[in-house]
Amino acid sequence: MKNLLVAGILMSGIAFGQVKKDTLEREYKLEATPYKVEKKEKPLPLSKKGQMFAFFGWNRGAFSNSDIHFSGNGYDFQLNNVAARDKPTKFGIVYFDPSWFTVTQYNFRIGYFIKDNLALVLGIDHMKYVMKQNQTVDFSGYISDPKYAAMVQNGQVNLADEQFLTFEHTDGLNYENLGLEKYKNLVHKKNIDLVWSYGAGLGV
């Protein structure tokens, strides 16, 4: 019994030693792979020099009080502090039909980038001016026709009944302008650009 017990102990010791040796060899053969950190490339700013652009849209208008002068055969007078409004077309297919685009109050711009952040821009704004009827305005001047002259009372004329005057400028009130616009990127990401633009120009 003693011999068997000793042999069993020796075999266990040998087996334990082999396991330990194998483990050490495997640990020795392990190779460390360095971790590569990928740098995120920043999106490049847009290069705009030499490019052209165009846009089209619609507008609403507001007008300060106006002094309107009328002259012709038998009359020469001025109405002072006349209030007016714009005349937007009712929303419908007319806004999207190219053959009717001049009917609406619209804005159009075409531009050319002479630098990445500077553009030469040509534009036209088509507006509509309609005198408000429900008002009494100051009158100065003369009218030879007694019918209309009688409508002027104490230097004023009431326009509410539409008998004296109806007035609108809706077919040719165009503001044409030429100017320079500068652009500044406020947000520049991979798929997003938020740009602030400002400029100056001349118009007629």
Helices and strands as residue ranges (DSSP letters): H 2-29, E 52-58, E 66-72, E 75-82, E 84-85, G 93-95, G 98-103, E 106-115, E 118-131, E 136-143, H 146-149, E 152-153, E 156-158, E 168-188, E 193-203
